[in-house]
Amino acid sequence: MFTTNPFAELSASIPPSMMQTYIVIMVILVAGGTLFDVIHKKSAKYFFDNWRKERGKGAQQVGGGDMVSLAVQTAVIDVATSGEFCNARRRIAHLLTMYGFLAYVITTVIMVFGYPTTATPTPAILPQLWTIGGLLVCLGGYWFWFFIRVDVAAEGNSPFRIVRADLFILSLLASTTFGLIWAYLQAAGNSWSTVFLGLYLFATTVLFGSIPWSKFSHMFFKPAAALQKRVAEADGSRSNLPAPADKPEVFGSIPRLPRNY
């Protein structure tokens, strides 16, 4: 399993062109779903209108060099290392899930398009990274779901309580979990692999097809929001805001009020 391209093995029963078409459809769903989310919720219009208003309140102008510096800081601190999270456990869980998902998706695309059949040997590093990426997603995701979520850790709710906002994390965990199980069963020659392949495809389709109703598109908005915050602090438009009396626990990028509020 760790050195075998599961998609190349699958090509014995499913044409590589069908797998490649499926990935293209998922990319279209991501692009279309994000665009629909932006237009329907008018989040982009609100974001840029608010940015223009805030910049108009600034006491000083931010030059091109400063803007580049702020963009680099945003990429390194807010994006690459998830510096927005104050809670160390939540930050680690987020990083495990994020980098695991990136490794999982990128290696999937490379193996399906670059090494679609067993006729072309797949470098061992690719299925290894695919497996490690999936395991990291499961580690970070299940850790968050059962132990770190605010409504579970702070409010004592059951970890099995599900709301619509959980669609993204649950479909992500289902996709990677079923994918890993399918790859293992296929490598072992177990007939149940077909069942888990179907579950894997269903969960993956839900993950990428439910963007207008899940938090998937937030990953595209959060870097822009982090950059806006840094620019506002640099030009002074946030300087007139009072400092919080007690720093609240952060749930994603949304401040959570104390329970006795």
VEXGUKOL-881947 format. One line per 2 residues: their letters; for each residue z, y, x of N, C-alpha, C. Coordinates in pm, whole numbers. Each point is the difference from the previous one (the first is absolute). Layout:
REM VEXGUKOL-881947
A) Z,Y,X,Z,Y,X,Z,Y,X | ...
REM end
This chain:
REM VEXGUKOL-881947
MF) 0,-121,82,0,121,-82,0,126,86 | 78,1,110,14,121,80,-123,28,85
TT) -86,-98,21,-117,20,84,-130,-27,-75 | 8,-27,-131,-118,-33,-79,-31,112,-98
NP) -126,40,-2,-46,102,-94,-8,-64,-139 | 90,32,-93,-1,-66,-131,-124,31,-81
FA) -61,117,23,-119,37,-76,-123,-75,51 | -5,-29,129,-109,-81,54,8,-142,-54
EL) 122,-53,-10,18,-133,-57,-39,-2,-148 | 27,110,-68,-32,9,-142,-151,4,-23
SA) -77,43,101,-145,12,-15,-67,-133,-28 | 72,-112,19,-57,-131,-32,-18,-18,-150
SI) 78,75,-80,-9,-12,-146,-40,130,-68 | 23,114,64,-38,129,-57,-89,74,100
PP) -119,45,-41,-91,69,92,65,125,61 | -20,21,128,56,121,64,-43,129,-71
SM) -122,3,-52,-48,120,-68,85,33,-122 | 53,-104,-65,86,24,-116,133,62,43
MQ) 56,-48,111,124,57,52,-21,145,44 | -113,26,64,-30,135,46,-21,94,-118
TY) -67,-49,-104,-19,82,-120,133,33,-65 | 90,-97,-1,133,23,-59,72,113,74
IV) -6,0,132,67,105,77,-63,136,-28 | -132,5,-10,-67,125,-32,46,52,-136
IM) 13,-91,-96,47,40,-133,143,55,7 | 84,-62,82,137,49,14,2,141,61
VI) -88,25,97,-9,133,60,-44,102,-106 | -96,-38,-82,-46,89,-107,113,27,-100
LV) 78,-103,-30,113,19,-92,103,96,58 | 25,-9,131,94,92,64,-51,143,-7
AG) -127,19,38,-57,135,-2,-7,55,-142 | -51,-81,-92,-13,45,-138,135,22,-67
GT) 95,-90,26,133,14,-58,73,123,50 | -14,28,129,64,120,58,-63,127,-57
LF) -133,-1,-10,-70,117,-56,40,22,-146 | 7,-108,-76,43,10,-140,142,53,-10
DV) 86,-49,88,140,44,0,9,149,29 | -80,47,96,1,141,37,-50,87,-115
IH) -109,-43,-64,-59,80,-107,87,-5,-126 | 46,-119,-35,77,-16,-124,133,73,5
KK) 70,-14,113,132,63,12,-8,142,56 | -121,41,44,-22,133,58,96,28,117
SA) 35,-108,72,95,15,110,-58,79,116 | -129,-22,30,-60,73,112,-10,149,-32
KY) -41,33,-124,-11,141,-39,137,68,8 | 103,-67,-51,135,55,5,45,17,145
FF) -30,-100,83,43,3,140,-60,120,72 | -133,18,-10,-65,108,74,33,137,-60
DN) 13,8,-131,41,127,-60,140,39,47 | 89,-95,3,137,26,45,2,37,147
WR) -85,-66,82,-6,32,143,-46,144,20 | -103,41,-75,-48,138,13,108,101,-40
KE) 74,-31,-105,107,91,-42,109,10,105 | 36,-114,57,105,-1,101,-43,76,126
RG) -126,-18,39,-48,68,121,-3,151,-22 | -23,39,-126,0,143,-28,137,63,14
KG) 107,-80,-6,136,50,12,47,0,146 | -79,-59,87,41,-13,139,11,134,71
AQ) 99,11,89,21,126,74,-92,9,121 | -58,-110,43,-87,1,116,-113,-100,-19
QV) -109,24,71,-116,-87,-7,14,-114,100 | -49,-116,-39,-2,-116,89,-140,-12,58
GG) -11,15,132,-129,-5,67,-58,-140,8 | -125,-7,49,-68,-128,11,71,-97,93
GD) 49,51,115,71,-86,94,130,-53,-58 | 72,87,-71,124,-43,-64,-28,-103,-109
MV) -111,19,-72,-35,-94,-107,-29,-138,58 | -70,-4,113,-28,-128,66,130,-66,43
SL) 91,81,57,128,-53,44,79,-57,-118 | 0,73,-113,71,-47,-118,-63,-128,-55
AV) -133,-8,7,-69,-120,-47,36,-121,86 | 9,21,132,38,-108,90,143,-44,-28
QT) 90,97,-18,139,-34,-32,9,-80,-130 | -81,40,-99,0,-71,-127,-48,-144,18
AV) -107,-16,79,-56,-134,22,98,-90,74 | 69,57,100,89,-81,84,134,-25,-67
ID) 59,106,-56,137,-10,-53,1,-49,-145 | -79,64,-84,7,-31,-143,-81,-124,-39
VA) -113,-21,68,-87,-112,-35,29,-123,85 | -16,14,132,11,-116,89,141,-58,7
TS) 102,87,-9,138,-49,13,83,23,-127 | -63,46,-108,67,19,-130,129,80,14
GE) -10,114,68,117,83,26,63,60,-124 | -68,-6,-115,55,57,-124,120,-78,-51
FC) 13,-128,42,109,-82,-51,126,24,80 | 106,39,-68,129,22,66,75,-132,17
NA) -18,-91,-95,67,-129,5,-72,-90,100 | 71,-46,104,-63,-78,106,-56,-132,-52
RR) 73,-68,-89,-49,-127,-52,-127,18,-81 | -3,104,-81,-120,26,-81,-119,35,90
RI) 27,76,104,-107,38,93,-57,-123,70 | 85,-88,47,-46,-121,69,-79,-88,-96
AH) 51,-17,-122,-71,-82,-99,-138,58,-31 | -6,133,-10,-128,66,-26,-98,-21,115
LL) 47,13,124,-87,-17,117,-49,-143,11 | 88,-97,-26,-41,-140,4,-111,-26,-102
TM) 20,52,-120,-98,-20,-106,-131,72,30 | 9,123,46,-120,80,25,-85,-61,111
YG) 61,-26,117,-79,-53,111,-44,-144,-26 | 82,-77,-71,-41,-134,-38,-121,4,-92
FL) 1,92,-97,-112,12,-92,-128,42,72 | 12,94,93,-117,43,76,-59,-115,80
AY) 85,-76,69,-48,-115,78,-63,-104,-91 | 62,-22,-113,-45,-100,-97,-138,37,-55
VI) -18,124,-41,-126,44,-60,-112,8,104 | 30,60,114,-104,19,104,-51,-134,50
TT) 90,-94,29,-45,-131,49,-74,-78,-109 | 38,20,-127,-75,-64,-108,-144,46,0
VI) -21,130,10,-136,55,0,-79,-50,121 | 64,0,117,-70,-45,121,-39,-146,-10
MV) 90,-85,-48,-30,-143,-7,-105,-30,-106 | 5,69,-114,-96,-28,-107,-140,47,37
FG) -10,117,66,-132,53,33,-48,-41,139 | 92,-12,97,-41,-31,136,-6,-148,33
YP) 85,-79,-65,7,-144,28,8,-76,-132 | -106,9,-82,7,-54,-136,-6,-152,-11
TT) -48,-68,104,-11,-146,-6,57,-61,128 | 18,-133,-5,50,-72,118,-105,-10,109
AT) -126,34,-32,-105,-4,101,21,106,108 | 71,107,-37,32,106,95,150,-6,28
PT) 40,-46,119,144,-15,30,74,133,-15 | 112,-5,-67,83,119,-21,102,11,112
PA) 11,116,66,105,19,101,137,-30,-60 | 80,-76,70,129,-44,-53,91,116,-36
IL) -18,114,65,88,114,-24,-13,52,-143 | -118,-15,-61,-21,54,-135,81,-75,-107
PQ) -11,-133,-11,87,-67,-99,148,13,33 | 33,13,128,140,20,36,50,134,-52
LW) -79,107,20,38,132,-50,2,1,-152 | -93,-72,-63,-4,-8,-146,129,-63,-53
TI) 41,-108,64,122,-69,-44,124,85,28 | 7,59,119,115,85,34,6,120,-93
GG) -117,61,-29,-3,114,-91,53,-37,-138 | -43,-115,-52,49,-45,-130,149,-26,1
LL) 50,-60,108,143,-28,11,81,130,8 | -53,100,70,69,129,9,7,68,-137
VC) -109,-9,-77,1,56,-135,107,-68,-84 | 6,-132,10,101,-75,-78,141,36,46
LG) 20,10,131,132,33,52,46,137,-48 | -83,102,22,36,136,-41,5,15,-151
GY) -95,-63,-71,-8,15,-144,114,-68,-74 | 29,-125,36,109,-71,-68,136,59,37
WF) 12,45,123,125,67,42,23,124,-86 | -104,78,-17,11,119,-84,30,-37,-145
WF) -71,-100,-53,10,-32,-142,139,-53,-38 | 58,-86,83,125,-64,-36,125,73,51
FI) -14,86,104,121,54,61,2,152,17 | -115,66,2,-3,142,37,-31,92,-116
RV) -68,-47,-101,-37,86,-113,124,73,-54 | -16,127,-32,112,81,-45,63,-57,-126
DV) -83,-41,-97,58,-49,-125,71,-133,17 | -28,-72,109,69,-125,28,121,23,91
AA) -22,72,112,106,20,98,107,98,-48 | -41,108,-68,95,104,-38,46,-9,-145
EG) -88,-47,-88,32,1,-142,38,-138,-53 | -16,-101,83,42,-133,-41,-89,-69,-101
NS) -124,48,-17,-92,-67,-92,-50,-131,59 | -48,-87,-85,-53,-127,45,-128,21,80
PF) -19,-74,111,-125,13,76,-120,-51,-79 | 23,-68,-111,-110,-53,-80,-38,95,-114
RI) 66,115,-5,-39,103,-98,-128,66,48 | -103,1,-84,-132,46,40,-45,114,-91
VR) -52,107,61,-61,110,-73,-142,20,54 | -77,86,-66,-140,16,40,-14,52,143
AD) 97,78,46,-7,54,136,7,-110,106 | 43,-120,-40,10,-111,95,-131,-77,15
LF) -103,42,-71,-126,-75,1,-59,-12,139 | 7,106,78,-61,-3,133,72,-98,92
IL) 130,12,14,72,-85,94,-4,-146,-44 | 6,-26,-131,-2,-138,-47,-137,-64,20
SL) -107,73,-28,-135,-56,20,-28,-16,149 | 52,89,84,-16,-14,144,70,-125,51
LA) 124,-19,-43,75,-118,42,-65,-128,-52 | -48,4,-123,-66,-117,-56,-127,-34,77
ST) -79,102,32,-125,-23,74,26,-64,136 | 91,57,77,26,-54,134,69,-136,-6
TF) 93,-17,-93,70,-127,-11,-95,-113,-38 | -79,22,-105,-95,-102,-42,-107,-23,106
GL) -39,107,70,-100,-15,106,50,-89,113 | 123,22,43,57,-82,107,17,-146,-44
IW) 46,-19,-123,17,-137,-50,-135,-70,-9 | -101,72,-52,-135,-57,-9,-53,-40,138
AY) 14,87,98,-50,-30,135,71,-123,58 | 131,-9,-23,76,-115,52,-45,-130,-67
LQ) -12,2,-133,-40,-121,-72,-143,-41,33 | -87,99,18,-138,-31,35,-7,-65,138
AA) 76,54,95,1,-58,135,58,-141,-1 | 93,-25,-93,62,-133,-9,-82,-96,-85
GN) -108,48,-60,-83,-85,-84,62,-35,-133 | 91,84,-49,69,-25,-126,-87,49,-117
SW) -11,-81,-105,-84,34,-114,53,120,-78 | 128,33,15,58,116,-68,-54,132,55
ST) -73,-7,109,-53,123,60,-92,75,-96 | -72,-74,-85,-89,64,-97,78,83,-100
VF) 115,-52,-44,84,73,-96,49,130,62 | 48,-8,124,55,119,64,-111,97,42
LG) -121,-51,23,-113,90,23,-25,84,-123 | 4,-63,-119,-19,75,-124,110,104,-20
LY) 125,-37,28,111,95,-11,-15,114,100 | -44,-33,120,-23,99,105,-105,102,-43
LF) -111,-48,-55,-107,89,-43,44,85,-119 | 75,-60,-92,47,75,-117,95,112,42
AT) 98,-33,86,97,100,45,-67,111,79 | -98,-36,83,-71,100,80,-82,92,-89
TV) -62,-56,-103,-78,81,-93,91,98,-75 | 119,-47,-39,96,89,-66,44,111,95
LF) 25,-36,126,45,98,99,-100,114,15 | -126,-32,18,-101,104,25,-62,55,-128
GS) 16,-72,-109,-60,47,-125,94,79,-89 | 128,5,36,98,69,-84,43,135,56
IP) -80,57,87,38,125,67,34,113,-98 | -77,19,-110,37,110,-91,137,-16,-64
WS) 57,-121,3,128,-24,-65,111,-37,98 | -32,-5,129,100,-37,100,19,115,99
KF) 79,-27,104,28,101,102,-89,-16,123 | -106,-78,-11,-88,-24,114,-57,129,55
SH) -46,88,-89,-65,123,44,96,97,67 | 132,-22,-13,97,89,63,-15,1,152
MF) -49,-110,57,-14,-6,145,-104,100,50 | -90,45,-88,-99,100,39,55,142,-18
FK) 93,19,-95,53,132,-28,116,39,92 | 81,-97,39,123,30,74,-26,68,134
PA) -101,-41,80,-25,73,125,-35,146,-24 | -80,27,-105,-37,139,-30,123,80,-42
AA) 88,-63,-78,122,69,-44,92,28,119 | 5,-95,94,84,20,119,-54,113,86
LQ) -134,9,11,-61,109,77,28,134,-68 | -12,4,-132,28,123,-73,142,48,25
KR) 94,-92,2,139,36,23,19,61,138 | -64,-60,101,14,52,138,-65,138,12
VA) -115,18,-64,-66,131,5,85,105,-70 | 60,-37,-114,85,94,-73,122,41,81
EA) 56,-94,74,114,31,85,-42,88,118 | -123,-20,50,-48,77,114,-35,144,-38
DG) -59,19,-120,-39,137,-37,112,74,-74 | 113,-66,-24,114,67,-59,4,-1,-150
SR) -96,-64,-66,0,2,-147,108,-87,-59 | 63,-88,80,112,-80,-48,135,56,45
SN) -4,108,76,125,52,57,93,61,-105 | -58,38,-115,83,61,-103,65,-102,-92
LP) -21,-129,27,62,-103,-82,140,-31,52 | 97,-13,-89,137,-30,45,10,-141,55
AP) 82,-18,101,21,-133,57,81,-84,-97 | -30,-129,-13,75,-84,-93,144,-15,43
AD) 92,0,-97,142,-12,32,34,-136,56 | -67,-102,-53,23,-136,48,-133,-71,-1
KP) -46,-48,114,-132,-60,12,-6,-127,-84 | -88,-7,-100,-5,-116,-87,-67,-117,67
EV) 25,-118,-55,-70,-119,49,-146,12,-38 | -88,-41,87,-142,15,-23,-57,-129,-55
FG) -69,9,-112,-70,-115,-58,-148,30,14 | -64,-58,105,-136,39,33,2,142,51
SI) -77,86,-63,1,141,38,66,84,-109 | 66,-65,-98,59,72,-112,151,3,15
PR) 64,116,14,146,5,12,66,-61,-123 | 105,-74,25,76,-62,-109,135,68,-9
LP) 36,48,-120,125,71,-18,117,-96,8 | 117,49,41,119,-87,3,27,-57,-138
RN) 62,-117,-5,19,-70,-126,92,75,-95 | 88,83,53,93,72,-87,-53,138,-40
Y) -131,20,24,-59,131,-32,4,23,-152
REM end
